[in-house]
Amino acid sequence: MEKNLLGGKFYICSMKRTLAIVSCSLLLAAAACSPDHPSAAADGTQTDTTVTPGTPADTTVTPAPPEPDRDWSWTDGYPVGVTVEPFAEDLGEGDKCLGFVATIDFAENPNLRFICTRAQKKKGPSAFFADLSEDQGKAVIATNGGYFAGSTSVSLVAHAGNFVINAFRAFNWPNDENAQTTIYPVRSAIGRMPDGHFEIRWVYCTSVAFKTHTAFPSWLDNNEKTETFMSEPPTADYCEGTWSWEPEDAIGGGPRLVRDGMDVSTDAYWGECLDSGGTAAFSRVPRTAVGITADGRLVLIVCDGRGSGGSKGYTLTDLAAKFISLGCTDAMNLDGGGSSCIVGSDGKILNNPSDGSERAVSSAVIISEIPHN
């Protein structure tokens, strides 16, 4: 089956295991099995971006060695390597989007930490910020994390090398009250890997017993727009180009917004099956999202919407464009709406949550700094 993505042909593995192996092998031979293979330029030449199947791209960022005589004092309320700035974007016709951009440079300050955490009982991002244990450093920024239903997180959370919340393996579609089929969504997640670099992958929990999460080259054979879905959950050997994903800390969400510097938000929205969940790709609403620049910096964006503070909000396409304008080559969406919230270094909420106050959530992303020796 073919799917157009990024102006080229993107082949998705068949749902039948026996055909998947043959299909992927043939497609690999044609150098078109996944978006990680060479892509055609406008003049018909090939740009070699091949990644060995089963091995993530090498985007390692080597932290700069500590500078013994450097002044590590905080500036404007934030440590070295962290900036938090408000933005106001004119959307036309009298509309605007207001929000905050936080940029974190872990190479400039090796004592910064990326922490993904969940709560046994839901709480606001300001409580996640305040409750950070001393051994994890001084909290600098906190935002809401991934999706949840009731009191349960439906997006994966990994902390200190352990998946404390597995990615949800199956949902009733379109909802529990009107279940027509079962879907097995392969959704986006961002993780900081053991060598310190960040990566965004399409991930599925292929073994609950062993908390094994497999990274796939796409969202596979799901398409909510055409209402076609995988008939069974993907396994770790579903197709070529997969590997066991083992981040130190990670948070799930979706859809992927930017890949290799290009907007993939609409295709990923349908492929990751987020329409029935209320992500509302084409409406301007409050959003929280995270991206990675070409030089390895982390970018967090939280925008207000629904008129809160005078802000209209962003569509997913708007959000993807914002990340690209900031130099991000990869980005993904987190939970939004009334959940969108960012807490600054003083522990106070910076934005204007659309509920009128922060919403209790199941997971959070925290940036902290370990004291310098």
URVENFEN-V33075 format. One record per residue. N is the residue number from 0. RES is the residue in one letter. SS is DSSP state (alpha for helix, beta for strand, coil for the rest). PSI is psi in radians with two decimals (999 if undefined). OMEGA is omega as a letter, one per 20 degrees, with the letter a starting at -180 (NA if undefined). Layout:
BEGIN
n:N res:RES ss:SS psi:PSI omega:OMEGA
n:N res:RES ss:SS psi:PSI omega:OMEGA
END
This chain:
BEGIN
n:0 res:M ss:coil psi:2.48 omega:a
n:1 res:E ss:beta psi:2.63 omega:r
n:2 res:K ss:beta psi:2.31 omega:r
n:3 res:N ss:beta psi:2.28 omega:r
n:4 res:L ss:beta psi:2.25 omega:r
n:5 res:L ss:coil psi:0.57 omega:r
n:6 res:G ss:coil psi:0.03 omega:r
n:7 res:G ss:beta psi:-3.06 omega:r
n:8 res:K ss:beta psi:2.27 omega:a
n:9 res:F ss:beta psi:2.01 omega:a
n:10 res:Y ss:beta psi:2.33 omega:a
n:11 res:I ss:coil psi:2.38 omega:a
n:12 res:C ss:coil psi:2.55 omega:r
n:13 res:S ss:coil psi:2.68 omega:a
n:14 res:M ss:coil psi:-0.33 omega:a
n:15 res:K ss:coil psi:2.19 omega:a
n:16 res:R ss:alpha psi:-0.72 omega:a
n:17 res:T ss:alpha psi:-0.62 omega:r
n:18 res:L ss:alpha psi:-0.49 omega:a
n:19 res:A ss:alpha psi:-0.73 omega:a
n:20 res:I ss:alpha psi:-0.81 omega:a
n:21 res:V ss:alpha psi:-0.78 omega:a
n:22 res:S ss:alpha psi:-0.85 omega:a
n:23 res:C ss:alpha psi:-0.63 omega:a
n:24 res:S ss:alpha psi:-0.77 omega:r
n:25 res:L ss:alpha psi:-0.70 omega:a
n:26 res:L ss:alpha psi:-0.62 omega:r
n:27 res:L ss:alpha psi:-0.68 omega:r
n:28 res:A ss:alpha psi:-0.55 omega:r
n:29 res:A ss:coil psi:0.05 omega:r
n:30 res:A ss:coil psi:0.74 omega:r
n:31 res:A ss:coil psi:0.53 omega:a
n:32 res:C ss:coil psi:-0.53 omega:a
n:33 res:S ss:coil psi:2.95 omega:r
n:34 res:P ss:coil psi:-0.19 omega:a
n:35 res:D ss:coil psi:-0.05 omega:a
n:36 res:H ss:coil psi:2.95 omega:a
n:37 res:P ss:coil psi:2.49 omega:r
n:38 res:S ss:beta psi:2.62 omega:a
n:39 res:A ss:beta psi:2.33 omega:r
n:40 res:A ss:coil psi:3.01 omega:a
n:41 res:A ss:coil psi:-0.53 omega:a
n:42 res:D ss:coil psi:0.13 omega:r
n:43 res:G ss:coil psi:-0.07 omega:r
n:44 res:T ss:coil psi:2.86 omega:a
n:45 res:Q ss:beta psi:2.35 omega:r
n:46 res:T ss:beta psi:2.07 omega:a
n:47 res:D ss:coil psi:1.83 omega:r
n:48 res:T ss:coil psi:0.49 omega:a
n:49 res:T ss:coil psi:2.35 omega:r
n:50 res:V ss:coil psi:2.30 omega:r
n:51 res:T ss:coil psi:2.17 omega:a
n:52 res:P ss:coil psi:2.38 omega:r
n:53 res:G ss:coil psi:-0.04 omega:a
n:54 res:T ss:coil psi:2.17 omega:r
n:55 res:P ss:coil psi:2.67 omega:r
n:56 res:A ss:coil psi:2.51 omega:a
n:57 res:D ss:coil psi:1.72 omega:r
n:58 res:T ss:coil psi:0.53 omega:a
n:59 res:T ss:coil psi:2.31 omega:r
n:60 res:V ss:coil psi:2.04 omega:a
n:61 res:T ss:coil psi:2.01 omega:r
n:62 res:P ss:coil psi:2.50 omega:r
n:63 res:A ss:coil psi:2.50 omega:r
n:64 res:P ss:coil psi:2.52 omega:r
n:65 res:P ss:coil psi:2.50 omega:r
n:66 res:E ss:coil psi:1.85 omega:a
n:67 res:P ss:coil psi:-0.61 omega:a
n:68 res:D ss:coil psi:0.20 omega:a
n:69 res:R ss:coil psi:2.54 omega:r
n:70 res:D ss:coil psi:1.94 omega:a
n:71 res:W ss:coil psi:0.30 omega:r
n:72 res:S ss:coil psi:2.56 omega:r
n:73 res:W ss:coil psi:2.56 omega:r
n:74 res:T ss:beta psi:2.30 omega:a
n:75 res:D ss:coil psi:0.60 omega:r
n:76 res:G ss:coil psi:0.05 omega:a
n:77 res:Y ss:beta psi:2.67 omega:a
n:78 res:P ss:coil psi:2.94 omega:r
n:79 res:V ss:coil psi:2.35 omega:r
n:80 res:G ss:coil psi:-0.04 omega:a
n:81 res:V ss:beta psi:2.24 omega:r
n:82 res:T ss:beta psi:2.48 omega:r
n:83 res:V ss:beta psi:2.10 omega:a
n:84 res:E ss:beta psi:2.44 omega:r
n:85 res:P ss:beta psi:2.72 omega:r
n:86 res:F ss:beta psi:2.71 omega:r
n:87 res:A ss:beta psi:2.07 omega:a
n:88 res:E ss:beta psi:2.27 omega:r
n:89 res:D ss:beta psi:2.08 omega:a
n:90 res:L ss:beta psi:-0.03 omega:a
n:91 res:G ss:beta psi:2.80 omega:r
n:92 res:E ss:coil psi:0.59 omega:r
n:93 res:G ss:coil psi:-0.02 omega:a
n:94 res:D ss:beta psi:2.66 omega:r
n:95 res:K ss:beta psi:2.80 omega:r
n:96 res:C ss:beta psi:2.24 omega:a
n:97 res:L ss:beta psi:2.50 omega:r
n:98 res:G ss:beta psi:-2.83 omega:a
n:99 res:F ss:beta psi:2.51 omega:r
n:100 res:V ss:beta psi:2.16 omega:r
n:101 res:A ss:beta psi:2.25 omega:r
n:102 res:T ss:beta psi:2.25 omega:a
n:103 res:I ss:beta psi:2.13 omega:a
n:104 res:D ss:coil psi:1.72 omega:a
n:105 res:F ss:coil psi:-0.37 omega:r
n:106 res:A ss:coil psi:-0.66 omega:r
n:107 res:E ss:coil psi:-0.62 omega:a
n:108 res:N ss:coil psi:1.66 omega:a
n:109 res:P ss:coil psi:-0.13 omega:r
n:110 res:N ss:coil psi:0.04 omega:r
n:111 res:L ss:beta psi:2.57 omega:a
n:112 res:R ss:beta psi:2.50 omega:r
n:113 res:F ss:beta psi:2.00 omega:a
n:114 res:I ss:beta psi:2.19 omega:r
n:115 res:C ss:beta psi:2.26 omega:a
n:116 res:T ss:beta psi:2.71 omega:r
n:117 res:R ss:beta psi:2.85 omega:r
n:118 res:A ss:beta psi:2.44 omega:r
n:119 res:Q ss:beta psi:-0.62 omega:r
n:120 res:K ss:beta psi:2.27 omega:a
n:121 res:K ss:beta psi:2.56 omega:r
n:122 res:K ss:beta psi:2.88 omega:a
n:123 res:G ss:coil psi:2.77 omega:r
n:124 res:P ss:alpha psi:-0.55 omega:r
n:125 res:S ss:alpha psi:-0.56 omega:r
n:126 res:A ss:alpha psi:-0.67 omega:r
n:127 res:F ss:alpha psi:-0.76 omega:r
n:128 res:F ss:alpha psi:-0.88 omega:a
n:129 res:A ss:alpha psi:-0.51 omega:a
n:130 res:D ss:coil psi:0.02 omega:a
n:131 res:L ss:coil psi:2.27 omega:a
n:132 res:S ss:coil psi:2.65 omega:a
n:133 res:E ss:alpha psi:-0.58 omega:a
n:134 res:D ss:alpha psi:-0.21 omega:r
n:135 res:Q ss:alpha psi:0.12 omega:r
n:136 res:G ss:coil psi:-3.04 omega:r
n:137 res:K ss:beta psi:2.16 omega:a
n:138 res:A ss:beta psi:2.44 omega:a
n:139 res:V ss:beta psi:-0.79 omega:a
n:140 res:I ss:beta psi:2.57 omega:r
n:141 res:A ss:beta psi:2.43 omega:r
n:142 res:T ss:beta psi:2.89 omega:r
n:143 res:N ss:beta psi:2.78 omega:a
n:144 res:G ss:coil psi:-2.24 omega:a
n:145 res:G ss:coil psi:-2.91 omega:a
n:146 res:Y ss:coil psi:2.72 omega:r
n:147 res:F ss:beta psi:2.76 omega:r
n:148 res:A ss:beta psi:2.09 omega:a
n:149 res:G ss:coil psi:-2.11 omega:r
n:150 res:S ss:coil psi:0.11 omega:a
n:151 res:T ss:beta psi:2.26 omega:r
n:152 res:S ss:beta psi:2.31 omega:r
n:153 res:V ss:coil psi:0.15 omega:r
n:154 res:S ss:coil psi:2.52 omega:a
n:155 res:L ss:coil psi:2.65 omega:r
n:156 res:V ss:beta psi:2.21 omega:r
n:157 res:A ss:beta psi:2.42 omega:r
n:158 res:H ss:beta psi:2.33 omega:r
n:159 res:A ss:coil psi:0.72 omega:r
n:160 res:G ss:coil psi:0.13 omega:a
n:161 res:N ss:beta psi:2.32 omega:r
n:162 res:F ss:beta psi:1.81 omega:r
n:163 res:V ss:beta psi:-0.37 omega:r
n:164 res:I ss:beta psi:2.13 omega:r
n:165 res:N ss:coil psi:2.66 omega:r
n:166 res:A ss:coil psi:2.39 omega:r
n:167 res:F ss:coil psi:2.33 omega:a
n:168 res:R ss:coil psi:-0.42 omega:a
n:169 res:A ss:coil psi:2.52 omega:r
n:170 res:F ss:beta psi:2.64 omega:r
n:171 res:N ss:beta psi:2.29 omega:a
n:172 res:W ss:beta psi:2.36 omega:j
n:173 res:P ss:coil psi:-0.27 omega:r
n:174 res:N ss:coil psi:3.02 omega:a
n:175 res:D ss:coil psi:-0.57 omega:a
n:176 res:E ss:coil psi:-0.45 omega:a
n:177 res:N ss:coil psi:0.95 omega:a
n:178 res:A ss:coil psi:2.11 omega:r
n:179 res:Q ss:coil psi:-0.46 omega:r
n:180 res:T ss:beta psi:3.01 omega:r
n:181 res:T ss:beta psi:2.32 omega:r
n:182 res:I ss:beta psi:2.66 omega:r
n:183 res:Y ss:coil psi:1.49 omega:a
n:184 res:P ss:coil psi:2.36 omega:r
n:185 res:V ss:coil psi:1.88 omega:a
n:186 res:R ss:beta psi:2.92 omega:a
n:187 res:S ss:beta psi:2.60 omega:r
n:188 res:A ss:beta psi:2.58 omega:r
n:189 res:I ss:beta psi:2.39 omega:r
n:190 res:G ss:beta psi:2.63 omega:r
n:191 res:R ss:beta psi:2.16 omega:a
n:192 res:M ss:coil psi:2.90 omega:a
n:193 res:P ss:coil psi:-0.50 omega:r
n:194 res:D ss:coil psi:0.01 omega:r
n:195 res:G ss:coil psi:-0.20 omega:a
n:196 res:H ss:coil psi:2.74 omega:r
n:197 res:F ss:beta psi:2.55 omega:r
n:198 res:E ss:beta psi:2.62 omega:r
n:199 res:I ss:beta psi:2.27 omega:a
n:200 res:R ss:beta psi:2.79 omega:r
n:201 res:W ss:beta psi:2.15 omega:a
n:202 res:V ss:beta psi:2.53 omega:r
n:203 res:Y ss:beta psi:2.48 omega:r
n:204 res:C ss:beta psi:1.82 omega:a
n:205 res:T ss:beta psi:-0.17 omega:r
n:206 res:S ss:beta psi:1.93 omega:r
n:207 res:V ss:coil psi:-0.74 omega:a
n:208 res:A ss:coil psi:-0.69 omega:a
n:209 res:F ss:coil psi:0.11 omega:a
n:210 res:K ss:coil psi:0.65 omega:a
n:211 res:T ss:beta psi:2.20 omega:r
n:212 res:H ss:beta psi:2.23 omega:a
n:213 res:T ss:beta psi:2.35 omega:r
n:214 res:A ss:beta psi:2.26 omega:a
n:215 res:F ss:beta psi:2.78 omega:a
n:216 res:P ss:coil psi:-0.11 omega:r
n:217 res:S ss:coil psi:-2.97 omega:r
n:218 res:W ss:coil psi:0.17 omega:r
n:219 res:L ss:coil psi:-2.36 omega:a
n:220 res:D ss:coil psi:0.48 omega:r
n:221 res:N ss:coil psi:2.44 omega:r
n:222 res:N ss:beta psi:1.75 omega:a
n:223 res:E ss:coil psi:-0.46 omega:a
n:224 res:K ss:coil psi:-0.72 omega:r
n:225 res:T ss:coil psi:-0.01 omega:r
n:226 res:E ss:coil psi:0.75 omega:r
n:227 res:T ss:beta psi:2.28 omega:a
n:228 res:F ss:coil psi:2.76 omega:r
n:229 res:M ss:coil psi:2.43 omega:a
n:230 res:S ss:coil psi:-0.21 omega:r
n:231 res:E ss:coil psi:2.78 omega:a
n:232 res:P ss:coil psi:2.52 omega:r
n:233 res:P ss:coil psi:2.56 omega:r
n:234 res:T ss:coil psi:3.01 omega:a
n:235 res:A ss:coil psi:-0.35 omega:r
n:236 res:D ss:coil psi:0.51 omega:a
n:237 res:Y ss:coil psi:-0.71 omega:r
n:238 res:C ss:coil psi:3.00 omega:r
n:239 res:E ss:coil psi:2.80 omega:r
n:240 res:G ss:coil psi:0.46 omega:r
n:241 res:T ss:coil psi:2.75 omega:r
n:242 res:W ss:beta psi:2.77 omega:r
n:243 res:S ss:beta psi:2.21 omega:a
n:244 res:W ss:coil psi:2.11 omega:a
n:245 res:E ss:coil psi:1.22 omega:r
n:246 res:P ss:coil psi:2.82 omega:r
n:247 res:E ss:coil psi:-0.95 omega:r
n:248 res:D ss:beta psi:2.49 omega:a
n:249 res:A ss:beta psi:2.71 omega:r
n:250 res:I ss:beta psi:2.41 omega:r
n:251 res:G ss:beta psi:2.83 omega:r
n:252 res:G ss:coil psi:-2.15 omega:r
n:253 res:G ss:coil psi:2.80 omega:j
n:254 res:P ss:coil psi:3.02 omega:r
n:255 res:R ss:beta psi:2.39 omega:a
n:256 res:L ss:beta psi:-0.75 omega:a
n:257 res:V ss:beta psi:2.40 omega:r
n:258 res:R ss:beta psi:2.19 omega:a
n:259 res:D ss:coil psi:0.67 omega:r
n:260 res:G ss:coil psi:0.14 omega:a
n:261 res:M ss:beta psi:2.57 omega:r
n:262 res:D ss:beta psi:2.04 omega:r
n:263 res:V ss:coil psi:0.27 omega:a
n:264 res:S ss:alpha psi:-0.72 omega:a
n:265 res:T ss:alpha psi:-0.85 omega:r
n:266 res:D ss:alpha psi:-0.73 omega:a
n:267 res:A ss:alpha psi:-0.59 omega:r
n:268 res:Y ss:alpha psi:-0.83 omega:r
n:269 res:W ss:alpha psi:-0.69 omega:a
n:270 res:G ss:alpha psi:-0.58 omega:a
n:271 res:E ss:coil psi:0.03 omega:r
n:272 res:C ss:coil psi:1.02 omega:a
n:273 res:L ss:coil psi:0.00 omega:a
n:274 res:D ss:coil psi:-0.81 omega:a
n:275 res:S ss:coil psi:-0.31 omega:a
n:276 res:G ss:coil psi:-0.08 omega:r
n:277 res:G ss:coil psi:0.28 omega:r
n:278 res:T ss:coil psi:-0.41 omega:r
n:279 res:A ss:coil psi:1.15 omega:a
n:280 res:A ss:coil psi:-0.64 omega:a
n:281 res:F ss:coil psi:0.12 omega:r
n:282 res:S ss:coil psi:2.57 omega:r
n:283 res:R ss:coil psi:1.95 omega:a
n:284 res:V ss:beta psi:3.00 omega:r
n:285 res:P ss:coil psi:2.50 omega:a
n:286 res:R ss:beta psi:2.63 omega:r
n:287 res:T ss:beta psi:2.35 omega:a
n:288 res:A ss:beta psi:2.92 omega:a
n:289 res:V ss:beta psi:2.48 omega:a
n:290 res:G ss:beta psi:2.99 omega:a
n:291 res:I ss:beta psi:2.26 omega:r
n:292 res:T ss:beta psi:2.94 omega:a
n:293 res:A ss:coil psi:-0.51 omega:a
n:294 res:D ss:coil psi:0.27 omega:r
n:295 res:G ss:coil psi:0.09 omega:r
n:296 res:R ss:coil psi:2.66 omega:r
n:297 res:L ss:beta psi:2.40 omega:r
n:298 res:V ss:beta psi:2.19 omega:r
n:299 res:L ss:beta psi:2.31 omega:r
n:300 res:I ss:beta psi:2.29 omega:r
n:301 res:V ss:beta psi:2.13 omega:r
n:302 res:C ss:beta psi:2.60 omega:r
n:303 res:D ss:coil psi:2.91 omega:a
n:304 res:G ss:coil psi:-3.03 omega:a
n:305 res:R ss:coil psi:0.50 omega:r
n:306 res:G ss:coil psi:-0.09 omega:a
n:307 res:S ss:alpha psi:2.15 omega:a
n:308 res:G ss:alpha psi:0.23 omega:a
n:309 res:G ss:alpha psi:0.21 omega:a
n:310 res:S ss:coil psi:2.37 omega:r
n:311 res:K ss:coil psi:-0.70 omega:a
n:312 res:G ss:coil psi:-3.06 omega:a
n:313 res:Y ss:beta psi:2.57 omega:r
n:314 res:T ss:coil psi:3.00 omega:r
n:315 res:L ss:alpha psi:-0.59 omega:r
n:316 res:T ss:alpha psi:-0.72 omega:r
n:317 res:D ss:alpha psi:-0.78 omega:a
n:318 res:L ss:alpha psi:-0.74 omega:r
n:319 res:A ss:alpha psi:-0.75 omega:r
n:320 res:A ss:alpha psi:-0.64 omega:r
n:321 res:K ss:alpha psi:-0.79 omega:r
n:322 res:F ss:alpha psi:-0.76 omega:a
n:323 res:I ss:alpha psi:-0.69 omega:r
n:324 res:S ss:alpha psi:-0.40 omega:r
n:325 res:L ss:coil psi:0.09 omega:r
n:326 res:G ss:coil psi:0.27 omega:a
n:327 res:C ss:beta psi:2.34 omega:r
n:328 res:T ss:beta psi:-0.20 omega:r
n:329 res:D ss:beta psi:2.52 omega:r
n:330 res:A ss:beta psi:2.72 omega:r
n:331 res:M ss:beta psi:2.71 omega:a
n:332 res:N ss:beta psi:2.59 omega:r
n:333 res:L ss:coil psi:-2.92 omega:r
n:334 res:D ss:coil psi:2.68 omega:a
n:335 res:G ss:coil psi:-2.59 omega:a
n:336 res:G ss:alpha psi:-2.39 omega:a
n:337 res:G ss:alpha psi:-0.23 omega:r
n:338 res:S ss:alpha psi:-0.36 omega:a
n:339 res:S ss:coil psi:2.12 omega:a
n:340 res:C ss:coil psi:2.45 omega:r
n:341 res:I ss:beta psi:2.32 omega:a
n:342 res:V ss:beta psi:2.29 omega:a
n:343 res:G ss:coil psi:-3.09 omega:a
n:344 res:S ss:coil psi:-0.33 omega:r
n:345 res:D ss:coil psi:0.07 omega:r
n:346 res:G ss:coil psi:0.11 omega:a
n:347 res:K ss:coil psi:2.63 omega:a
n:348 res:I ss:beta psi:2.27 omega:a
n:349 res:L ss:coil psi:-0.64 omega:a
n:350 res:N ss:coil psi:-2.99 omega:r
n:351 res:N ss:coil psi:1.50 omega:a
n:352 res:P ss:coil psi:2.45 omega:a
n:353 res:S ss:coil psi:-0.28 omega:r
n:354 res:D ss:coil psi:-0.14 omega:a
n:355 res:G ss:coil psi:-0.34 omega:r
n:356 res:S ss:coil psi:2.96 omega:a
n:357 res:E ss:coil psi:2.56 omega:r
n:358 res:R ss:coil psi:2.50 omega:r
n:359 res:A ss:coil psi:2.27 omega:a
n:360 res:V ss:beta psi:2.94 omega:a
n:361 res:S ss:beta psi:-0.40 omega:a
n:362 res:S ss:beta psi:2.83 omega:a
n:363 res:A ss:beta psi:2.75 omega:r
n:364 res:V ss:beta psi:2.24 omega:a
n:365 res:I ss:beta psi:2.36 omega:r
n:366 res:I ss:beta psi:2.27 omega:a
n:367 res:S ss:beta psi:2.95 omega:r
n:368 res:E ss:beta psi:2.25 omega:r
n:369 res:I ss:coil psi:2.41 omega:r
n:370 res:P ss:coil psi:2.44 omega:r
n:371 res:H ss:coil psi:2.45 omega:r
n:372 res:N ss:coil psi:999 omega:NA
END
